[in-house]
Amino acid sequence: MARDTIFLEEASRGSSSLSLAERLQEGSASAWGDLVRLYGPLVDRWCRNANVPTDAIPDVAQEVFLAAFRGVKRFDPNVPNATFRGWLWTVVRSRIVEYYRKRNGGAVAPGGSTALAQIHALADPIPLHEPTEPDDASALLRRALDQIRVEFTTGTWDLFWRATVLGHPTDLIASENGVTSSAVRQAKSRVLRRLRKQLGDA
């Protein structure tokens, strides 16, 4: 039982009490570094999928993160079905549409059906809802796990990894590690909760 307690105490030690979104909203410099390293490759993929030319992607990405910096306080994780990734997609999408507007001649008519038609024409291949492919979502999770790995002991991480990633039975993991099944479930829960925070969703 004492070993269970050690796992749980060490798992909680060093884990941020704030989500990535909350840290960004507070202006944390380390949070912005985490954001770029975590979501930068996904922003790049989103731009490529929207046919933004390769040489234009760095500029579009820079505009994305600048817009995210200015607008992150508007992200509210308490809104039903809201995710930080989904919110970031809305930022990316607006920057991509703006890129095409500028490339195709700049000004859009200020109102009326003509303006609406032009906007829809530009955005037509760009979905309204966040379009992450399964492989890109998996890569995002791996980056987030890499970022939080140092906050957990090897023992806690192994319990989480076997239960969540490898899918081993809880009772088997507990027996082979000399802990209770409850300790395995709690270790898994703690890491997953921290993962959600790192992704900006908790």
Backbone hydrogen bonds, N-H to C=O, Kabsch-Sander energy under -0.5 kcal/mol:
donor,donor_aa,acceptor,acceptor_aa,energy
5,T,1,M,-1.9
6,I,2,A,-2.1
7,F,3,R,-2.2
8,L,4,D,-2.3
9,E,5,T,-2.7
10,E,6,I,-2.6
11,A,7,F,-2.0
12,S,8,L,-1.6
13,R,9,E,-1.4
15,S,12,S,-1.3
20,L,197,K,-3.4
23,R,19,S,-2.5
24,L,20,L,-2.5
25,Q,21,A,-2.4
26,E,22,E,-1.3
27,G,24,L,-1.5
28,S,23,R,-2.4
32,W,28,S,-1.4
33,G,29,A,-1.6
34,D,30,S,-2.3
35,L,31,A,-2.7
36,V,32,W,-2.2
37,R,33,G,-2.2
38,L,34,D,-2.7
39,Y,35,L,-3.1
40,G,36,V,-1.7
43,V,39,Y,-2.7
44,D,40,G,-2.4
45,R,41,P,-2.0
46,W,42,L,-2.8
47,C,43,V,-2.3
48,R,44,D,-2.3
49,N,45,R,-2.7
50,A,46,W,-1.2
51,N,48,R,-1.8
52,V,47,C,-2.5
56,A,53,P,-1.7
57,I,53,P,-1.0
57,I,54,T,-0.7
60,V,56,A,-2.2
61,A,57,I,-3.2
62,Q,58,P,-2.1
63,E,59,D,-2.0
64,V,60,V,-2.2
65,F,61,A,-2.5
66,L,62,Q,-2.0
67,A,63,E,-2.5
68,A,64,V,-2.6
69,F,65,F,-2.2
70,R,66,L,-1.9
71,G,67,A,-1.9
72,V,68,A,-1.5
74,R,71,G,-2.1
75,F,72,V,-1.7
79,V,76,D,-1.7
82,A,79,V,-2.3
87,W,83,T,-2.3
88,L,84,F,-2.8
89,W,85,R,-2.0
90,T,86,G,-1.4
91,V,87,W,-1.4
92,V,88,L,-2.7
93,R,89,W,-3.4
94,S,90,T,-1.8
95,R,91,V,-1.9
96,I,92,V,-2.5
97,V,93,R,-2.7
98,E,94,S,-2.1
99,Y,95,R,-2.2
100,Y,96,I,-2.2
101,R,97,V,-2.2
102,K,98,E,-2.4
103,R,99,Y,-2.4
104,N,100,Y,-2.2
105,G,102,K,-1.2
106,G,101,R,-3.1
107,A,105,G,-1.1
115,A,111,G,-0.8
116,L,112,G,-1.8
117,A,113,S,-2.6
118,Q,114,T,-2.3
119,I,115,A,-2.2
120,H,116,L,-2.5
121,A,117,A,-2.4
122,L,118,Q,-2.1
123,A,119,I,-2.3
124,D,120,H,-1.3
126,I,123,A,-2.2
137,A,133,E,-2.4
138,S,134,P,-2.4
139,A,135,D,-2.0
140,L,136,D,-2.1
141,L,137,A,-2.2
142,R,138,S,-2.2
143,R,139,A,-2.2
144,A,140,L,-2.3
145,L,141,L,-2.7
146,D,142,R,-2.3
147,Q,143,R,-1.7
148,I,144,A,-1.6
149,R,145,L,-1.4
151,E,148,I,-2.0
152,F,149,R,-1.7
157,W,153,T,-2.5
158,D,154,T,-2.4
159,L,155,G,-2.0
160,F,156,T,-2.4
161,W,157,W,-3.1
162,R,158,D,-2.5
163,A,159,L,-2.1
164,T,160,F,-3.0
165,V,160,F,-0.5
165,V,161,W,-1.4
166,L,161,W,-2.4
168,H,162,R,-2.8
173,I,169,P,-2.2
174,A,170,T,-2.6
175,S,171,D,-2.4
176,E,172,L,-2.5
177,N,173,I,-1.3
178,G,174,A,-0.9
178,G,175,S,-0.5
179,V,174,A,-2.1
184,V,180,T,-1.5
185,R,181,S,-2.4
186,Q,182,S,-2.5
187,A,183,A,-2.4
188,K,184,V,-2.4
189,S,185,R,-2.4
190,R,186,Q,-2.6
191,V,187,A,-2.1
192,L,188,K,-2.4
193,R,189,S,-2.5
194,R,190,R,-2.2
195,L,191,V,-2.5
196,R,192,L,-2.3
197,K,193,R,-1.8
198,Q,194,R,-2.2
199,L,195,L,-1.9
200,G,196,R,-0.6
200,G,197,K,-1.0
201,D,196,R,-2.4
202,A,196,R,-0.6
